[in-house]
């Protein structure tokens, strides 16, 4: 939309009224039902009276959005059921708004950044064209055959006009036609053979010949961009051989000077790597295109895309190119090894001088660096250290807040991957720097600092001396984070890393004090109970002695343990949503059930058995878990909501975790750190729980009520 200042007060009111009607159409069908025909007529009159002017854009798109919402519902006497009405809607609303106006063509040439932002797949910009295409999809839901009949007729007329018109008009007619075909093919209630046939026919007769033409006069650039967009959006509708056949032509377009065209070529390559089908035998999602068939088309794109990014040709800090580069290497993996060192060298040089303006681009670049590291380091680490360590050092020196969290994660990955890093020199200096107070002052750095410490802890066989002498500083940082409202949950992440990765004799002298501080903190901040219980669960599960946790409590708060177990530990365990953390709580609870006090007190044992049964379901706790683990870190950079002053947020690199079983080709990286990767599925977990509980099975069977899920533990044994 355009600045509201360009609209008259009446138009602003009309936009709001259309939005209100849209809400009624999508949420309150009963209330709107009696008036829907009048509402559709009023909005139709409003939209058809608008001209081409930019100040009408908001009104036209919000009017069409209402018609779309109304068309989705099958009203008792639907205003859309009449074929004359459908024809009028297609003629007076869809067609004029699918066609580009002179101002759009000017934007394509003069302001490619704005054009791409409004036009590219996944954009949420409200444009006339997008609204008109959504309207077609909505109308098709209940009237697919009649709508397509009208639109196919119009598409034919547009192609006839294109043959007769001059080149500029011909391009606009074909562009409009391509978008009509896309609208006819997108998901209606279900796409059918008729629509797929239209797409294939248009692809063969118009798109493929245009894409394969060697000549690209300036006047045809807009049509070429539309053809690239057509292939991208129709990647799941077109037969696989059509998509593979056109890919070499797509990849050539990264060499085109026009920024919209090379961006769309990269976007197409990116999305082709993501196409999935449901496997016929397994019922699971599988890739439609194996990396080996994409290799000849995608690998030649990697260097040119990296060159455009680094030289900032066309659009500076172009996130679509950066994401495409990431997708190419993540898909091709070792097959792309020949290009990886050169691309890494280029991206490192770029990061060294980068002034970040586009966070999406920066994020994708560092994801790409992480993927490249995982490809290159196993084949020879010293060259990577030579390329990256000076660059990351210079970012430290320049103190660029937005880049520091990414640099810390990248350094962590280098430490993880390096087969034998030296415990002196640069790595020793880095550890001292990481434990210094200065870096911990910025909230956005802390998760990256913890990630880097985790990498050092995992190599304690090499860095043991350094880490042992740093233990007081480490627990100072824990204390600092614990007392800071926006870092307190991170303090437990640090403790988790210490408990999981370091030998117990290193941290035992400090652990009781840390637990005492944490207990004092959760008295004031009960939202931390869950974090505390996950940490203590990890400790309980990893200690050979099941009595380890009760004896800490006995030393700190005599006789408080049974009450704490029932009132805090068990309720907090049930609130842990993420499976990676739930399994820690589950195994620890099974171990705690074997302690003297619990197994000899039926009320305690019964409460633990109930809680364990619900944890044994072995699944993430539904949609909320997906939102908290995948979406929120992406949207707000893992940050708590109260952002008082500006600070660079933290964005976790999905590819920044050390390689593990999740790194199988094509697997989506898991959000966050898996503290017990060896407990890989429910069967393994059940086996461990069974081993832990066998000794106290008689006590469990003697309970008044044994939860069915616990009986299942023994049934699995029989299987």
Buried (B, 14 or more C-beta within 10 A) or exposed (E): BEEEEBBEEEBEEBBEBBEEBBEBBBEEBEEBBEEBBEBBEBBBEBBBEBEBEEBBBBBBBBBBBBBBBBBBBEBEEBBBEEEEBBBBBBEEBBBBBBBBBEEBBEBBEEEBBEBBBBBBBEEEEBBBBBBBBBBBBBBBBBBBEBBBBBBBEBBEEBBEBBEEBEEEEBBBBBBBBBBBBBBBBBEBEEBEEEBBEBBBEBBEEBBBEBBEEEEBEEEBBBBBBBBBBBBBBBBBBBEBEBBBBBBEBBBBBBBBEBBBBBBBBBBBBBBBBBEEEEEEEEEEEEBBBEBEBBBEBBBBBBBBBBBBBBEEBBBBBBBBBBBBBBBBBBBBBEBBBEBBBEBBBBBBEBBBEBEBEBBBBBBBBBBBBBBBBBBBBEEEBEBBBEBBBEBBBBBBEBEBBBBBBBBBBBBBBBBBBBEEBEBEEEBBEBBEBBBEEEBBEBBBBBBBBBBBBBBBBBBBEBBBEBBBEBBEBBBBBBBBBBEBEBBBBBBBBBBBBBBBBBEBEBBEEBBEEBBBBBBEBBEEBEEBBBBBBBBBBBBBBBBEEBBBBBEBBBEBEEEEBBEBBBEBBBEBBBEBBBBBBBBBBBBBBBBBBBBEBBBEBBEBBBBBBBBBBBBBEBEBBEEEBBEBBBEBBBEBBBBEEEEEEEBBBBBBBBBBBBBEEBBEEBEEBBBBBBBBEEBBEBEEBBBBBBEBBEEBEEBBEEBEEBBEBBEEBBEBEEE
